[in-house]
Amino acid sequence: MNDRLAICPGSFDPITFGHLDIIQRAAKVFDHVIVAVFNNQSKSPLFTVEERMAMLELVTADMPNVSIDSHGGLLVDYAREKGAQAIVRGLRAVSDFEYELQITSMNRKLNEDVETFFIMTNNQYSFLSSSMVKEVAKYKGNVSDLVPQVVDKALKEKFTEQQENS
């Protein structure tokens, strides 16, 4: 029997409860889910790839069929390399759909053997983005109900460190 393997890609800078919701739900559908940290060159990350992976390892530790990895190239090449049948993406709103449709269409052109599955985010996370979390945390706003505790702590440490160095 072939295991159903899915890749859940993202920058996860930082991981939010919205991300975690999508990962947990994907883990119920697929035999194995690889959460793959990609470095989006159009964004300037707050956390290193290694820091993001470490946080993901901690917050997914209770999910035995989830593993954490990173990749620097094309998602479709990574999916082919891992033997994945699916890519799982979360959608918050219609605006996400337009962007995701373009990416999915390109991925399909590059590798028609991998299907993309969209999971609608839980309504309580529909407004949530890593960028918004970073902005609020930067100005010492409370994000403890938006991110796992380990991420909240890491954000506070990162912004305190940045303030001390400036």
C-alpha positions as a Python dict, from the first residue, in 0.01 Angstrom:
ca = {
    (1, 'M'): (0, 0, 0),
    (2, 'N'): (128, 344, -90),
    (3, 'D'): (127, 597, 191),
    (4, 'R'): (-49, 922, 112),
    (5, 'L'): (224, 1182, 158),
    (6, 'A'): (152, 1554, 158),
    (7, 'I'): (377, 1857, 178),
    (8, 'C'): (254, 2155, 380),
    (9, 'P'): (485, 2436, 264),
    (10, 'G'): (527, 2784, 402),
    (11, 'S'): (765, 3038, 544),
    (12, 'F'): (621, 2994, 897),
    (13, 'D'): (785, 3317, 1013),
    (14, 'P'): (655, 3261, 1276),
    (15, 'I'): (413, 2971, 1302),
    (16, 'T'): (65, 3078, 1417),
    (17, 'F'): (-237, 2890, 1546),
    (18, 'G'): (-374, 2928, 1191),
    (19, 'H'): (-81, 2731, 1051),
    (20, 'L'): (-111, 2474, 1327),
    (21, 'D'): (-482, 2429, 1253),
    (22, 'I'): (-408, 2350, 886),
    (23, 'I'): (-124, 2110, 979),
    (24, 'Q'): (-342, 1924, 1232),
    (25, 'R'): (-627, 1888, 986),
    (26, 'A'): (-395, 1773, 704),
    (27, 'A'): (-247, 1514, 942),
    (28, 'K'): (-596, 1363, 982),
    (29, 'V'): (-636, 1319, 606),
    (30, 'F'): (-289, 1210, 494),
    (31, 'D'): (-74, 923, 621),
    (32, 'H'): (227, 1152, 652),
    (33, 'V'): (264, 1530, 630),
    (34, 'I'): (597, 1703, 580),
    (35, 'V'): (585, 2061, 700),
    (36, 'A'): (846, 2224, 478),
    (37, 'V'): (996, 2560, 564),
    (38, 'F'): (1068, 2757, 250),
    (39, 'N'): (1261, 3082, 249),
    (40, 'N'): (1051, 3336, 61),
    (41, 'Q'): (1304, 3575, -97),
    (42, 'S'): (1041, 3851, -125),
    (43, 'K'): (1010, 3861, 255),
    (44, 'S'): (1281, 3948, 505),
    (45, 'P'): (1245, 3679, 773),
    (46, 'L'): (1257, 3755, 1144),
    (47, 'F'): (1362, 3399, 1232),
    (48, 'T'): (1623, 3184, 1064),
    (49, 'V'): (1512, 2867, 887),
    (50, 'E'): (1668, 2668, 1173),
    (51, 'E'): (1475, 2866, 1436),
    (52, 'R'): (1149, 2817, 1248),
    (53, 'M'): (1213, 2445, 1213),
    (54, 'A'): (1293, 2413, 1585),
    (55, 'M'): (967, 2588, 1679),
    (56, 'L'): (772, 2368, 1437),
    (57, 'E'): (933, 2055, 1585),
    (58, 'L'): (817, 2161, 1932),
    (59, 'V'): (458, 2249, 1838),
    (60, 'T'): (403, 1937, 1626),
    (61, 'A'): (574, 1695, 1868),
    (62, 'D'): (239, 1534, 1955),
    (63, 'M'): (164, 1458, 1588),
    (64, 'P'): (343, 1130, 1504),
    (65, 'N'): (271, 1147, 1130),
    (66, 'V'): (412, 1500, 1090),
    (67, 'S'): (778, 1573, 1019),
    (68, 'I'): (964, 1901, 968),
    (69, 'D'): (1205, 1981, 686),
    (70, 'S'): (1327, 2277, 481),
    (71, 'H'): (1401, 2335, 116),
    (72, 'G'): (1549, 2620, -83),
    (73, 'G'): (1430, 2538, -434),
    (74, 'L'): (1103, 2484, -615),
    (75, 'L'): (819, 2324, -424),
    (76, 'V'): (734, 2086, -710),
    (77, 'D'): (1094, 1961, -724),
    (78, 'Y'): (1085, 1901, -350),
    (79, 'A'): (752, 1717, -379),
    (80, 'R'): (895, 1495, -655),
    (81, 'E'): (1212, 1428, -453),
    (82, 'K'): (1004, 1321, -150),
    (83, 'G'): (752, 1120, -353),
    (84, 'A'): (460, 1334, -234),
    (85, 'Q'): (121, 1304, -401),
    (86, 'A'): (-16, 1627, -257),
    (87, 'I'): (54, 1982, -154),
    (88, 'V'): (-166, 2124, 122),
    (89, 'R'): (-230, 2497, 141),
    (90, 'G'): (-445, 2696, 380),
    (91, 'L'): (-688, 2960, 258),
    (92, 'R'): (-810, 3248, 473),
    (93, 'A'): (-1008, 3459, 227),
    (94, 'V'): (-1091, 3513, -138),
    (95, 'S'): (-778, 3728, -173),
    (96, 'D'): (-566, 3421, -78),
    (97, 'F'): (-743, 3215, -344),
    (98, 'E'): (-632, 3436, -634),
    (99, 'Y'): (-267, 3418, -526),
    (100, 'E'): (-286, 3044, -456),
    (101, 'L'): (-456, 2976, -789),
    (102, 'Q'): (-159, 3127, -973),
    (103, 'I'): (91, 2923, -773),
    (104, 'T'): (-112, 2603, -812),
    (105, 'S'): (-144, 2654, -1187),
    (106, 'M'): (232, 2700, -1222),
    (107, 'N'): (303, 2399, -999),
    (108, 'R'): (63, 2188, -1206),
    (109, 'K'): (242, 2295, -1525),
    (110, 'L'): (579, 2199, -1375),
    (111, 'N'): (462, 1870, -1220),
    (112, 'E'): (119, 1736, -1307),
    (113, 'D'): (165, 1433, -1077),
    (114, 'V'): (118, 1640, -760),
    (115, 'E'): (-228, 1762, -662),
    (116, 'T'): (-287, 2073, -450),
    (117, 'F'): (-547, 2059, -174),
    (118, 'F'): (-682, 2372, -11),
    (119, 'I'): (-806, 2370, 346),
    (120, 'M'): (-1017, 2663, 457),
    (121, 'T'): (-886, 2805, 779),
    (122, 'N'): (-1092, 2790, 1094),
    (123, 'N'): (-1299, 3112, 1110),
    (124, 'Q'): (-1128, 3222, 1431),
    (125, 'Y'): (-798, 3244, 1237),
    (126, 'S'): (-929, 3399, 914),
    (127, 'F'): (-765, 3736, 988),
    (128, 'L'): (-437, 3592, 1114),
    (129, 'S'): (-105, 3624, 932),
    (130, 'S'): (256, 3591, 1041),
    (131, 'S'): (318, 3949, 924),
    (132, 'M'): (41, 4080, 1146),
    (133, 'V'): (169, 3879, 1444),
    (134, 'K'): (521, 4019, 1396),
    (135, 'E'): (390, 4375, 1372),
    (136, 'V'): (187, 4347, 1692),
    (137, 'A'): (468, 4168, 1880),
    (138, 'K'): (723, 4427, 1765),
    (139, 'Y'): (530, 4696, 1952),
    (140, 'K'): (486, 4474, 2260),
    (141, 'G'): (124, 4386, 2183),
    (142, 'N'): (-17, 4063, 2321),
    (143, 'V'): (-9, 3778, 2067),
    (144, 'S'): (-32, 3492, 2318),
    (145, 'D'): (-373, 3383, 2188),
    (146, 'L'): (-249, 3384, 1825),
    (147, 'V'): (70, 3176, 1850),
    (148, 'P'): (192, 2878, 2054),
    (149, 'Q'): (366, 2969, 2382),
    (150, 'V'): (713, 2881, 2247),
    (151, 'V'): (659, 3124, 1958),
    (152, 'D'): (531, 3400, 2186),
    (153, 'K'): (847, 3365, 2397),
    (154, 'A'): (1072, 3361, 2088),
    (155, 'L'): (906, 3675, 1951),
    (156, 'K'): (959, 3862, 2278),
    (157, 'E'): (1325, 3754, 2289),
    (158, 'K'): (1385, 3845, 1924),
    (159, 'F'): (1235, 4195, 1952),
    (160, 'T'): (1410, 4265, 2285),
    (161, 'E'): (1738, 4160, 2123),
    (162, 'Q'): (1673, 4387, 1823),
    (163, 'Q'): (1594, 4684, 2048),
    (164, 'E'): (1912, 4631, 2249),
    (165, 'N'): (2119, 4617, 1930),
    (166, 'S'): (1978, 4938, 1781),
}
